[in-house]
Amino acid sequence: MPEIDDNDDCSGRINDPWSRAGNLWDEKIINGKIWCGSSGKHDTFDRNVVLPNGDTYLCCMDYGLKHKIGNLFETDFYSLDRSQIIRMANEESSDLICRKCTICKKQ
């Protein structure tokens, strides 16, 4: 992408949209062991979203609220159970939304 100077209003420039892990439109499924490219670590899955009622979900791409990992009114953040998510990420194929995510990386 070209460098932007202070006088550039960026008109006419379109960024590639994200499918929000297949929630907005279908994406190619990534099989094999995967990890989240946004965290930079292979097994943390710690880019979670907390709703006002304390329910905590896998990430901001989980528009369908498919992968609840706990509730912060019932446990602290570091005690949330991510083991099921990690197990699903290490399977050859699973219905983990990460498999359709733009940021997903193969191990």
C-alpha positions in Angstrom: 0.0 0.0 0.0 1.4 3.4 -0.8 2.5 5.7 2.0 -0.2 8.3 3.0 0.8 11.9 3.4 -0.9 14.4 5.6 -2.9 15.9 2.7 -4.3 12.5 1.5 -8.0 12.0 2.4 -7.9 8.3 1.4 -10.9 8.7 -0.9 -11.3 5.9 -3.3 -9.2 3.5 -1.3 -11.0 0.3 -0.1 -9.7 -2.1 2.5 -10.3 -5.8 2.0 -13.3 -6.7 4.3 -13.2 -9.6 6.7 -15.9 -12.2 6.7 -16.0 -12.3 10.5 -14.9 -15.9 10.5 -17.5 -17.0 8.0 -20.4 -15.2 9.7 -21.0 -12.6 7.0 -20.2 -14.8 4.0 -18.7 -18.3 3.5 -15.0 -18.7 3.6 -12.7 -21.6 2.7 -12.3 -24.0 5.7 -8.7 -24.4 6.9 -8.1 -28.0 8.0 -5.3 -29.3 10.2 -3.9 -27.9 13.4 -4.5 -24.1 13.7 -3.8 -21.1 15.9 -5.0 -17.5 16.1 -2.7 -15.2 14.3 -3.8 -12.2 16.3 -2.4 -13.4 19.6 1.0 -14.4 18.3 1.0 -17.5 20.5 0.0 -20.9 19.4 -2.3 -22.0 22.3 -3.6 -19.1 24.2 -6.8 -18.1 22.4 -6.9 -15.1 24.8 -8.5 -12.4 22.5 -11.9 -12.9 24.1 -15.0 -10.8 24.2 -17.0 -10.2 27.4 -20.7 -9.3 27.3 -22.3 -7.2 30.0 -23.8 -10.3 31.7 -20.2 -11.6 32.1 -20.5 -14.3 29.4 -17.1 -14.6 27.7 -16.7 -15.8 24.1 -13.8 -16.9 22.0 -13.3 -13.7 20.1 -14.8 -10.7 18.4 -15.3 -12.7 15.2 -17.8 -15.0 17.0 -20.9 -13.0 15.9 -23.1 -16.1 16.4 -21.9 -16.5 20.0 -21.0 -20.1 19.2 -18.0 -20.6 21.5 -18.7 -19.5 25.0 -15.7 -20.2 27.3 -17.2 -19.1 30.6 -18.6 -16.2 32.6 -16.5 -13.6 34.5 -19.0 -13.3 37.3 -18.4 -17.0 38.0 -14.6 -17.2 37.5 -11.6 -15.0 36.9 -10.2 -14.4 33.4 -7.2 -16.7 33.8 -9.4 -19.6 35.0 -11.6 -19.6 31.9 -11.7 -23.0 30.3 -10.1 -22.7 26.9 -9.2 -26.5 26.8 -12.1 -27.3 24.5 -11.1 -24.5 22.1 -7.5 -25.7 22.1 -8.6 -29.3 21.6 -10.8 -28.3 18.6 -7.9 -26.3 17.1 -5.6 -29.3 17.3 -8.0 -31.6 15.6 -7.7 -32.3 11.8 -11.1 -30.7 11.3 -13.8 -29.3 13.7 -16.5 -26.7 13.6 -14.4 -24.1 15.3 -15.1 -20.7 13.7 -11.3 -20.0 13.5 -11.2 -22.4 10.6 -12.9 -19.8 8.5 -11.1 -16.8 9.9 -8.9 -14.5 7.8 -6.3 -14.4 10.7 -6.2 -18.2 11.2 -2.8 -19.8 10.8 -1.8 -23.4 10.3 0.6 -24.9 12.8 
